[in-house]
């Protein structure tokens, strides 16, 4: 990756979110990261071009592969997650496919949590089958089930740090132990937590993926994804990962792990993944996300504070049957959340209404401040009835396993004044 030197002393999160991965523009002195809206980049000479294409030198060739604005974002998110490197791509769903791409071959499977976003469940049950891949779904709280599901064709374990939509907090150290015992990497979707609330690599994760669309950007303006590699997995320890351990024909027999060490997965993601799949993030989108990350810690603190206030109020209301927020003392995941997400359990949870499906519909339609949209992690508070929208394609059994039964609505709590949010919820519940 391009050299973006930082001070020698380790920096704290609030400083990293502003400075990591960037330096003043060398050509102009511009302090903010410029938007390099350029498709291609001029080579110094023929030898320079050849070295870049042979992966003998790091630099910029074509924006499908690398772009200075996008690379600044990759470096910043890698720093915030404590990873060795990162690759940015076009969406969170793209990030999931990009993360699996170097690991999987036809006939291989991924062991996945049942508590996943509905679109991910569909991607894993339907779409990846077209590549000859498959998924085994397990209760991610059951260590024996995870270990039992891993077989000789398993190439990864996949879960969410804080699940969408229910706000379930995963016991990441336990899942990491199970993955390690099976000789496979653990991939964690950290979208709902953000690196401010949870750093999965510190709990044993190998790879972290994000939908940058959500909390990283924070304002509903960008679709993007990020894959962060810890740089700690030994891709050559077995013959399971030939894309990383064996000679790559497209690069004259280069072995990514042997050549790039801790950066093998990241370089493969750029040199093969982005080259051939083309799931590229655009520079303007990367710029917006960089701007959003500058206030990530400030926003997450307010998100969490508001979520606690709103969840407590809802839990005490007789019109509500259940609140799933792990930040409530009554939650079975409260102690785990304090361990895995010490700065707070996020701002995403579900609410079960006593009036059932029809009550949920009336409730959603009556809200005024909460926006009814298929998104989360916005500065604005959001609501959706997952069973009829984001998880509609799942069976009712799958919906209930994911925590989105027909009598449940999902709330994403924003950074408004919590008193106004509670007043809006009260008015809608009365409807």
C-alpha positions as CSV (number, residue, x, y, z in Angstrom):
1,X,0.0,0.0,0.0
2,X,1.2,3.6,-0.5
3,X,3.2,4.9,2.4
4,X,1.2,7.2,4.7
5,X,3.6,7.7,7.6
6,X,2.1,8.2,11.0
7,X,3.8,9.3,14.3
8,X,5.8,6.5,16.0
9,X,3.7,6.5,19.2
10,X,0.5,4.6,19.0
11,X,-2.5,6.9,18.4
12,X,-5.9,6.7,20.2
13,X,-9.1,6.0,18.3
14,X,-10.3,9.6,18.1
15,X,-7.0,10.6,16.6
16,X,-6.8,7.7,14.1
17,X,-10.3,8.4,12.8
18,X,-9.2,11.8,11.7
19,X,-5.5,11.2,10.6
20,X,-5.0,7.5,9.8
21,X,-4.1,6.6,6.3
22,X,-3.7,10.2,5.1
23,X,-1.2,13.0,4.9
24,X,-1.3,16.4,3.2
25,X,-1.4,16.1,-0.5
26,X,2.2,16.2,-1.7
27,X,1.4,18.1,-4.9
28,X,-0.8,20.9,-3.4
29,X,-0.5,20.7,0.3
30,X,-4.3,20.1,0.5
31,X,-5.1,19.0,4.1
32,X,-8.3,17.1,3.2
33,X,-8.0,14.0,1.1
34,X,-8.6,15.1,-2.5
35,X,-11.1,13.2,-4.7
36,X,-8.8,11.6,-7.3
37,X,-11.5,11.4,-10.0
38,X,-9.2,9.7,-12.5
39,X,-9.7,6.4,-14.3
40,X,-5.9,5.8,-15.0
41,X,-2.6,7.0,-13.7
42,X,0.6,7.9,-15.8
43,X,3.6,5.5,-15.5
44,X,7.0,7.0,-15.1
45,X,8.4,4.8,-17.9
46,X,7.9,1.3,-19.3
47,X,9.9,-0.4,-16.6
48,X,7.7,1.3,-13.9
49,X,4.6,0.0,-15.7
50,X,6.0,-3.5,-15.9
51,X,6.9,-3.6,-12.2
52,X,3.4,-2.4,-11.2
53,X,1.7,-5.1,-13.3
54,X,4.1,-7.8,-11.9
55,X,3.3,-6.8,-8.3
56,X,6.9,-5.9,-7.8
57,X,6.1,-2.3,-6.9
58,X,3.1,-0.7,-5.2
59,X,1.4,2.1,-7.0
60,X,-1.6,3.2,-9.0
61,X,-2.5,1.7,-12.4
62,X,-6.3,1.9,-13.0
63,X,-9.0,2.9,-10.6
64,X,-10.7,-0.5,-10.8
65,X,-7.7,-1.7,-8.8
66,X,-6.4,1.2,-6.8
67,X,-7.2,4.8,-6.4
68,X,-5.5,7.3,-3.9
69,X,-8.8,8.4,-2.4
70,X,-10.1,4.9,-2.0
71,X,-6.8,3.7,-0.7
72,X,-6.8,6.4,2.0
73,X,-10.1,5.0,3.2
74,X,-8.8,1.4,3.2
75,X,-5.8,2.4,5.2
76,X,-7.9,4.4,7.7
77,X,-10.4,1.5,8.3
78,X,-7.5,-1.0,8.6
79,X,-6.0,1.3,11.3
80,X,-9.3,1.6,13.2
81,X,-9.8,-2.2,13.1
82,X,-6.2,-3.0,14.0
83,X,-5.7,-4.9,10.7
84,X,-2.7,-5.4,8.4
85,X,-4.5,-4.1,5.3
86,X,-7.9,-3.5,3.8
87,X,-9.7,-3.4,0.4
88,X,-12.6,-1.2,-0.4
89,X,-15.4,-2.2,-2.7
90,X,-18.8,-1.2,-4.0
91,X,-21.1,-2.4,-1.2
92,X,-21.3,-4.5,2.0
93,X,-22.7,-7.5,0.0
94,X,-19.7,-7.1,-2.4
95,X,-17.4,-7.1,0.6
96,X,-18.8,-10.5,1.7
97,X,-18.2,-12.1,-1.7
98,X,-14.8,-10.5,-2.0
99,X,-13.9,-11.9,1.5
100,X,-14.9,-15.4,0.5
101,X,-13.5,-15.3,-3.1
102,X,-9.8,-16.1,-2.2
103,X,-10.9,-18.9,0.1
104,X,-13.6,-20.8,-1.7
105,X,-13.7,-23.3,-4.6
106,X,-16.5,-25.3,-6.1
107,X,-17.6,-27.8,-3.4
108,X,-16.5,-25.7,-0.5
109,X,-18.8,-24.4,2.3
110,X,-18.9,-21.6,4.9
111,X,-20.4,-22.2,8.4
112,X,-22.7,-19.2,9.1
113,X,-24.7,-17.9,12.0
114,X,-28.5,-18.1,11.8
115,X,-28.6,-14.6,13.2
116,X,-27.7,-12.7,10.0
117,X,-29.2,-9.9,7.9
118,X,-31.8,-11.4,5.6
119,X,-30.0,-10.3,2.5
120,X,-26.9,-12.2,3.7
121,X,-28.9,-15.3,4.3
122,X,-30.3,-15.1,0.8
123,X,-26.8,-14.5,-0.6
124,X,-25.5,-17.6,1.3
125,X,-28.4,-19.9,0.6
126,X,-29.1,-18.9,-3.0
127,X,-26.5,-16.8,-4.8
128,X,-23.3,-18.5,-3.8
129,X,-24.6,-21.8,-5.0
130,X,-24.1,-20.5,-8.5
131,X,-20.4,-20.5,-7.7
132,X,-20.6,-24.1,-6.5
133,X,-20.3,-22.9,-2.9
134,X,-22.7,-23.7,0.0
135,X,-23.5,-22.5,3.6
136,X,-24.2,-24.4,6.7
137,X,-26.3,-22.4,9.2
138,X,-25.7,-23.0,13.0
139,X,-26.7,-21.4,16.3
140,X,-23.6,-19.2,16.7
141,X,-24.0,-19.4,20.5
142,X,-23.4,-23.2,20.4
143,X,-19.7,-24.0,20.2
144,X,-20.3,-27.7,19.7
145,X,-22.6,-27.0,16.8
146,X,-20.0,-24.7,15.2
147,X,-17.2,-27.3,15.6
148,X,-19.5,-30.1,14.4
149,X,-20.4,-28.2,11.2
150,X,-16.8,-27.6,10.2
151,X,-15.7,-30.3,7.8
152,X,-12.9,-30.9,5.3
153,X,-14.7,-28.7,2.8
154,X,-15.2,-25.8,5.1
155,X,-13.2,-22.6,4.3
156,X,-14.6,-20.1,6.8
157,X,-16.9,-19.3,9.7
158,X,-19.1,-16.2,9.3
159,X,-21.0,-14.2,11.8
160,X,-22.0,-10.7,12.8
161,X,-20.5,-8.9,15.9
162,X,-23.9,-7.4,16.6
163,X,-26.6,-9.0,14.6
164,X,-28.9,-7.2,12.3
165,X,-31.8,-6.9,13.2
166,X,-32.0,-8.3,16.7
167,X,-28.9,-6.7,18.3
168,X,-27.6,-10.1,19.5
169,X,-24.0,-9.9,20.5
170,X,-21.8,-12.8,19.4
171,X,-19.3,-14.4,21.7
172,X,-16.4,-13.7,19.3
173,X,-13.6,-15.4,21.4
174,X,-15.6,-18.6,21.6
175,X,-16.4,-18.6,17.8
176,X,-12.8,-17.8,17.1
177,X,-11.7,-20.8,19.1
178,X,-14.0,-23.1,17.2
179,X,-12.8,-21.7,13.8
180,X,-9.2,-22.1,14.9
181,X,-9.8,-25.7,16.0
182,X,-11.2,-26.4,12.6
183,X,-8.2,-24.7,10.8
184,X,-10.3,-22.1,9.1
185,X,-10.5,-18.2,9.3
186,X,-13.3,-16.4,11.2
187,X,-15.0,-13.7,9.1
188,X,-16.9,-11.1,11.2
189,X,-19.4,-8.6,9.8
190,X,-18.8,-5.6,12.1
191,X,-21.2,-3.2,10.4
192,X,-23.7,-2.9,13.3
193,X,-21.0,-2.2,15.9
194,X,-18.4,-0.2,14.0
195,X,-14.7,-0.4,15.1
196,X,-15.5,2.1,17.8
197,X,-17.7,-0.3,19.7
198,X,-16.1,-3.6,18.7
199,X,-12.7,-4.6,17.2
200,X,-13.2,-8.3,16.3
201,X,-9.6,-8.9,15.5
202,X,-8.7,-8.4,19.1
203,X,-11.2,-11.2,19.9
204,X,-9.7,-13.6,17.4
205,X,-11.3,-12.7,14.1
206,X,-9.2,-13.2,10.9
207,X,-11.2,-11.0,8.6
208,X,-13.6,-8.1,9.2
209,X,-16.1,-6.9,6.7
210,X,-18.2,-3.7,6.7
211,X,-21.0,-2.2,4.9
212,X,-19.5,1.3,4.8
213,X,-23.1,2.4,3.9
214,X,-24.0,2.3,7.5
215,X,-22.2,3.8,10.6
216,X,-18.8,4.4,8.9
217,X,-20.4,7.0,6.6
218,X,-23.2,7.6,8.9
219,X,-25.5,9.8,6.8
220,X,-27.1,7.7,4.2
221,X,-25.2,9.0,1.2
222,X,-22.9,6.2,0.2
223,X,-23.0,2.6,-0.8
224,X,-19.7,0.9,-0.1
225,X,-18.0,-2.0,1.6
226,X,-14.6,-2.7,3.3
227,X,-12.7,-6.0,3.9
228,X,-10.0,-5.8,6.6
229,X,-7.5,-8.6,7.1
230,X,-5.8,-9.2,10.4
231,X,-2.7,-10.5,8.7
232,X,-2.4,-13.3,11.3
233,X,-3.7,-16.4,9.5
234,X,-1.3,-18.9,8.1
235,X,-2.6,-19.5,4.6
236,X,0.1,-22.1,3.9
237,X,-0.5,-24.3,6.9
238,X,-2.7,-26.6,4.8
239,X,-3.8,-27.2,1.2
240,X,-7.2,-25.6,1.8
241,X,-6.3,-22.1,0.4
242,X,-4.5,-22.7,-2.9
243,X,-5.3,-19.2,-4.2
244,X,-3.1,-17.8,-1.4
245,X,-0.6,-20.5,-0.9
246,X,0.0,-22.0,-4.4
247,X,1.4,-20.4,-7.6
248,X,-0.9,-17.9,-9.3
249,X,-0.9,-18.5,-13.0
250,X,-1.9,-14.9,-13.8
251,X,1.3,-13.6,-12.1
252,X,3.8,-16.1,-13.5
253,X,3.6,-18.5,-10.6
254,X,3.8,-15.9,-7.8
255,X,2.7,-17.3,-4.4
256,X,0.8,-14.6,-2.6
257,X,1.4,-15.8,1.0
258,X,5.0,-16.6,0.4
259,X,5.6,-13.2,-1.3
260,X,3.5,-10.8,0.7
261,X,3.2,-12.5,4.1
262,X,0.7,-10.7,6.4
263,X,-0.5,-8.7,3.4
264,X,-1.3,-11.7,1.2
265,X,-5.0,-11.6,1.6
266,X,-5.2,-7.8,1.0
267,X,-3.0,-7.9,-2.1
268,X,-5.0,-10.9,-3.5
269,X,-8.2,-8.9,-3.0
270,X,-6.8,-6.0,-5.1
271,X,-4.7,-7.9,-7.7
272,X,-7.2,-10.7,-8.3
273,X,-10.5,-9.8,-6.6
274,X,-11.0,-6.3,-7.9
275,X,-9.2,-7.0,-11.1
276,X,-11.6,-9.8,-12.1
277,X,-14.8,-9.1,-10.1
278,X,-14.7,-5.4,-10.6
279,X,-16.6,-4.5,-7.4
280,X,-14.9,-1.2,-7.1
281,X,-15.7,1.7,-4.8
282,X,-15.8,5.1,-6.5
283,X,-13.5,7.9,-5.3
284,X,-16.3,10.3,-4.4
285,X,-18.0,7.6,-2.3
286,X,-14.7,7.0,-0.5
287,X,-14.3,10.7,0.2
288,X,-17.8,10.9,1.8
289,X,-17.0,7.9,3.9
290,X,-13.7,9.4,5.0
291,X,-15.6,12.6,6.1
292,X,-18.1,10.4,8.0
293,X,-15.4,8.5,9.8
294,X,-13.9,11.7,11.2
295,X,-16.9,11.9,13.6
296,X,-17.5,8.2,14.1
297,X,-16.7,8.1,17.9
298,X,-18.8,11.2,18.5
299,X,-21.8,9.8,16.7
300,X,-21.5,6.3,18.2
301,X,-21.5,7.7,21.7
302,X,-24.7,9.6,21.0
303,X,-26.2,6.6,19.1
304,X,-25.6,4.4,22.1
305,X,-26.8,6.9,24.7
306,X,-30.0,7.4,22.8
307,X,-30.5,3.7,22.3
308,X,-30.2,3.0,26.0
309,X,-32.8,5.7,26.8
310,X,-35.3,4.6,24.1
311,X,-34.9,0.9,24.9
312,X,-35.5,1.4,28.6
313,X,-38.6,3.5,27.9
314,X,-40.0,0.8,25.5
315,X,-39.2,-2.0,27.9
316,X,-41.3,-0.3,30.6
317,X,-44.3,0.3,28.3
318,X,-47.2,-2.1,28.6
319,X,-47.9,-2.0,24.9
320,X,-44.5,-3.6,24.2
321,X,-44.0,-7.4,24.6
322,X,-40.3,-7.5,24.3
323,X,-37.2,-5.4,23.5
324,X,-34.0,-7.2,22.3
325,X,-31.4,-4.6,23.1
326,X,-28.3,-6.1,24.6
327,X,-27.6,-2.8,26.5
328,X,-30.5,-3.5,28.8
329,X,-29.7,-5.1,32.1
330,X,-32.5,-7.6,31.5
331,X,-30.9,-8.9,28.3
332,X,-29.4,-12.3,28.4
333,X,-26.5,-10.8,26.4
334,X,-25.9,-7.8,28.7
335,X,-22.7,-9.3,30.3
336,X,-21.4,-10.5,27.0
337,X,-22.0,-7.1,25.4
338,X,-20.0,-5.4,28.2
339,X,-17.1,-7.8,27.4
340,X,-17.3,-7.7,23.6
341,X,-18.5,-4.2,23.1
342,X,-17.3,-2.3,26.2
343,X,-18.3,1.1,24.8
344,X,-21.9,0.1,24.2
345,X,-24.2,-2.5,22.6
346,X,-24.8,-0.4,19.5
347,X,-28.1,1.3,18.5
348,X,-29.9,-1.5,16.6
349,X,-32.6,-3.7,18.1
350,X,-36.0,-5.1,17.7
351,X,-39.3,-4.5,19.4
352,X,-42.1,-7.0,19.6
353,X,-45.6,-5.4,19.9
354,X,-48.5,-7.1,21.7
355,X,-50.9,-6.3,18.9
356,X,-49.1,-8.6,16.4
357,X,-48.6,-8.0,12.7
358,X,-51.4,-5.4,12.3
359,X,-50.1,-3.4,15.2
360,X,-46.6,-3.3,13.6
361,X,-48.1,-2.0,10.4
362,X,-50.1,0.8,12.2
363,X,-47.1,1.6,14.3
364,X,-44.7,2.1,11.4
365,X,-47.2,4.1,9.5
366,X,-47.8,6.4,12.5
367,X,-44.2,7.4,13.1
368,X,-43.1,10.9,12.1
369,X,-39.5,11.3,13.1
370,X,-38.5,7.8,12.4
371,X,-37.9,7.2,8.7
372,X,-39.4,4.1,7.2
373,X,-36.4,2.9,5.1
374,X,-34.3,-0.2,4.4
375,X,-31.2,1.1,6.0
376,X,-29.5,1.4,9.4
377,X,-26.7,3.4,11.0
378,X,-27.9,6.8,9.8
379,X,-27.8,9.9,11.9
380,X,-31.6,9.8,11.6
381,X,-33.6,7.3,13.5
382,X,-35.0,4.6,11.2
383,X,-37.7,1.9,11.4
384,X,-38.7,-1.1,9.3
385,X,-40.9,-4.2,9.6
386,X,-38.3,-6.8,8.7
387,X,-40.6,-9.8,8.1
388,X,-42.4,-8.0,5.3
389,X,-39.3,-6.3,3.8
390,X,-35.6,-7.0,4.4
391,X,-36.3,-10.6,5.5
392,X,-39.4,-11.2,3.4
393,X,-37.6,-13.8,1.2
394,X,-37.0,-16.1,4.2
395,X,-39.3,-18.7,5.6
396,X,-41.1,-18.0,8.8
397,X,-38.8,-20.5,10.6
398,X,-35.8,-18.6,9.2
399,X,-37.4,-15.3,10.2
400,X,-37.9,-16.4,13.8
401,X,-34.3,-17.8,14.0
402,X,-33.1,-14.4,12.8
403,X,-35.3,-12.6,15.4
404,X,-37.8,-11.0,13.0
405,X,-41.1,-12.7,13.6
406,X,-44.2,-11.0,12.0
407,X,-44.9,-9.1,15.3
408,X,-41.5,-7.5,15.4
409,X,-40.2,-4.1,14.1
410,X,-36.5,-3.1,13.9
411,X,-35.3,0.3,15.2
412,X,-32.1,2.0,14.3
413,X,-31.7,4.8,16.8
414,X,-30.1,8.0,15.5
415,X,-28.5,11.0,17.1
416,X,-31.5,13.2,17.6
417,X,-32.8,14.3,21.1
418,X,-34.0,11.1,22.7
419,X,-36.9,12.9,24.3
420,X,-38.3,13.7,20.8
421,X,-37.7,10.1,19.7
422,X,-39.6,8.7,22.7
423,X,-42.5,11.2,22.1
424,X,-42.7,9.9,18.5
425,X,-42.7,6.3,19.6
426,X,-45.4,7.0,22.2
427,X,-47.6,8.7,19.7
428,X,-47.2,5.8,17.2
429,X,-47.9,3.1,19.9
430,X,-51.1,4.9,20.7
431,X,-52.1,4.4,17.1
